[in-house]
Amino acid sequence: MKTILFLYALFMLITPARADVQNGLCFLKTQAEIENFYRHGHCAGRSTRVAKGVSKGVSIQPDRVGVLFEFDASALKPEFYALLAEWGSALQNLADMHFSIHGHTDYIGDAAYNLQLSQQRAQSVKDYLVRMYQIDPARLQIAAYGESQPLRGNLQQQSDHDRRWNRRVEFVKMP
């Protein structure tokens, strides 16, 4: 099952660039999509203002997008580099905007450990963008939420597929 999920995640990252809405999160794949999302509020051709119920009854949350992580990991894998390159370029062009990078985990493990892991995930994304794309670190804040904000239903009844959506980092545009 883990192999299938890994292959699916890899497929999502290497498929032709196109925004995708899954479980209420907008997964943007190109610099142009990222900029369009933050400047005009569109994901995959849908306005975030009217896109309620797009994905299994979950609303797209305005100004939020996601990047997934492997179980119990905060290190960025090479499969993420192409996607983060698009983010780095877009953030360079969105120089007038500030973002909070929110780290999340699934519920497996101790709550204190998961909070720390979510902090490490957000920090690893921030560090990468600052180092590789010279994004001003003052424009990027991080926040850790651990397992407190799951995307799907009852935590104890989640499948492996459901839990993978919780192992994420979200970029949230700050006012």
Phi, psi and omega per residue, in radians:
M1 nan -0.735 3.124
K2 -1.064 -0.659 3.125
T3 -1.102 -0.741 3.131
I4 -1.108 -0.770 3.132
L5 -1.124 -0.720 3.117
F6 -1.094 -0.776 -3.140
L7 -1.121 -0.670 3.094
Y8 -1.107 -0.803 3.130
A9 -1.080 -0.734 3.101
L10 -1.104 -0.757 3.105
F11 -1.013 -0.755 -3.131
M12 -1.073 -0.587 -3.095
L13 -1.429 -0.482 -3.059
I14 -1.855 -0.021 3.083
T15 -1.189 2.814 -3.137
P16 -0.889 2.431 -3.044
A17 -1.025 2.145 3.128
R18 -2.970 2.320 3.120
A19 -1.094 2.622 -3.107
D20 -2.438 2.399 3.080
V21 -1.850 2.108 3.133
Q22 -2.429 2.231 3.091
N23 0.899 0.660 3.064
G24 1.451 -0.038 3.099
L25 -1.868 2.518 3.106
C26 -1.685 2.025 3.109
F27 -1.712 1.804 -3.105
L28 -1.611 2.469 -3.030
K29 -2.102 -0.162 3.137
T30 -2.282 2.757 3.098
Q31 -0.983 -0.767 -3.128
A32 -1.091 -0.729 3.117
E33 -1.117 -0.715 -3.137
I34 -1.095 -0.846 -3.132
E35 -1.108 -0.733 3.125
N36 -1.100 -0.698 3.132
F37 -1.081 -0.857 -3.069
Y38 -1.359 -0.472 3.130
R39 -1.522 -0.598 -3.004
H40 -2.178 -0.130 3.082
G41 1.322 0.593 3.127
H42 -2.026 2.409 3.052
C43 -2.362 2.225 3.096
A44 0.896 0.682 3.101
G45 1.368 0.116 -3.131
R46 -2.027 2.438 3.043
S47 -1.314 2.347 3.101
T48 -1.175 -0.279 3.128
R49 -1.365 -0.380 -3.081
V50 -2.204 0.175 -2.994
A51 -1.622 0.472 -3.133
K52 -1.082 2.424 3.089
G53 1.328 0.255 -3.105
V54 -1.111 -0.727 -3.044
S55 -2.138 1.699 3.061
K56 0.925 0.702 3.052
G57 1.409 0.099 3.136
V58 -1.786 2.266 -3.117
S59 -1.333 2.546 2.948
I60 -1.196 2.335 3.120
Q61 -1.619 2.112 -3.123
P62 -0.932 2.426 3.073
D63 1.112 0.487 3.113
R64 -2.299 2.389 3.076
V65 -2.462 2.900 -3.054
G66 -2.319 2.688 2.990
V67 -2.257 2.286 -3.085
L68 -1.601 2.717 3.091
F69 -2.178 2.769 3.027
E70 -1.275 2.849 3.122
F71 -1.041 2.332 3.046
D72 0.970 0.640 -3.097
A73 -2.349 2.519 3.020
S74 -2.138 -0.187 -3.137
A75 -1.283 2.437 3.079
L76 -1.353 2.338 3.103
K77 -1.623 2.687 3.126
P78 -0.954 -0.489 3.109
E79 -1.073 -0.390 -3.130
F80 -1.508 -0.272 -3.014
Y81 -1.059 -0.751 -3.127
A82 -1.100 -0.752 3.115
L83 -1.126 -0.770 3.134
L84 -1.205 -0.432 3.030
A85 -1.121 -0.719 3.079
E86 -1.096 -0.745 3.108
W87 -1.101 -0.775 3.138
G88 -1.032 -0.795 3.125
S89 -1.120 -0.739 3.134
A90 -1.127 -0.746 -3.135
L91 -1.136 -0.548 3.048
Q92 -1.092 -0.693 -3.137
N93 -1.377 -0.351 3.113
L94 -1.731 0.733 -2.998
A95 -1.077 -0.301 3.135
D96 -1.507 0.004 -3.071
M97 -1.979 2.608 3.063
H98 -2.004 2.599 -3.071
F99 -2.326 2.630 2.961
S100 -1.923 2.296 3.123
I101 -1.778 1.984 -3.053
H102 -1.757 2.139 3.099
G103 -1.680 2.464 -3.121
H104 -2.396 2.807 3.062
T105 -2.374 2.986 2.939
D106 -1.453 -3.073 -3.043
Y107 -1.564 -0.080 -3.108
I108 -1.200 2.206 3.122
G109 1.819 3.075 -3.123
D110 -1.197 2.421 -3.095
A111 -1.040 -0.720 3.140
A112 -1.133 -0.717 3.099
Y113 -1.112 -0.751 -3.139
N114 -1.117 -0.639 3.082
L115 -1.091 -0.774 3.103
Q116 -1.114 -0.742 3.130
L117 -1.097 -0.708 3.133
S118 -1.149 -0.624 3.066
Q119 -1.107 -0.770 3.138
Q120 -1.124 -0.650 3.107
R121 -1.105 -0.847 3.129
A122 -1.091 -0.733 -3.129
Q123 -1.143 -0.670 -3.120
S124 -1.157 -0.639 3.087
V125 -1.181 -0.804 3.122
K126 -1.046 -0.860 -3.118
D127 -1.014 -0.720 -3.137
Y128 -1.110 -0.814 -3.123
L129 -1.148 -0.661 3.115
V130 -1.189 -0.802 -3.095
R131 -1.211 -0.816 -3.011
M132 -1.508 -0.476 -3.028
Y133 -2.165 0.156 3.082
Q134 0.917 0.646 3.043
I135 -1.262 2.318 3.130
D136 -1.058 2.090 -3.107
P137 -1.047 -0.405 3.119
A138 -1.198 -0.329 3.119
R139 -1.459 -0.203 -3.054
L140 -2.129 1.935 3.021
Q141 -1.732 2.800 3.063
I142 -2.160 2.655 3.101
A143 -2.489 2.475 -3.127
A144 -1.972 2.288 -3.136
Y145 -2.118 -0.087 -3.141
G146 0.944 -2.274 -3.097
E147 -1.709 0.165 -2.964
S148 -1.324 -0.236 -3.098
Q149 -2.263 1.173 -3.140
P150 -1.189 2.637 3.117
L151 -1.505 -0.402 -3.035
R152 -2.279 2.117 2.910
G153 0.602 -2.715 -3.097
N154 -1.124 2.126 -3.079
L155 -0.980 -0.771 -3.050
Q156 -1.228 -0.275 -3.125
Q157 -1.849 0.174 -3.110
Q158 -1.328 2.489 3.034
S159 -1.451 3.006 3.054
D160 -0.996 -0.703 3.136
H161 -1.085 -0.760 3.122
D162 -1.114 -0.759 -3.087
R163 -1.111 -0.555 -3.092
R164 -1.095 -0.487 3.117
W165 -1.215 -0.349 3.140
N166 -1.504 -0.282 3.107
R167 -1.529 1.415 -2.931
R168 -2.552 2.873 2.919
V169 -2.190 2.325 3.113
E170 -1.978 2.491 2.998
F171 -1.703 2.157 -3.131
V172 -2.121 2.119 3.114
K173 -1.189 2.309 3.141
M174 -1.636 2.602 3.141
P175 -1.149 nan nan
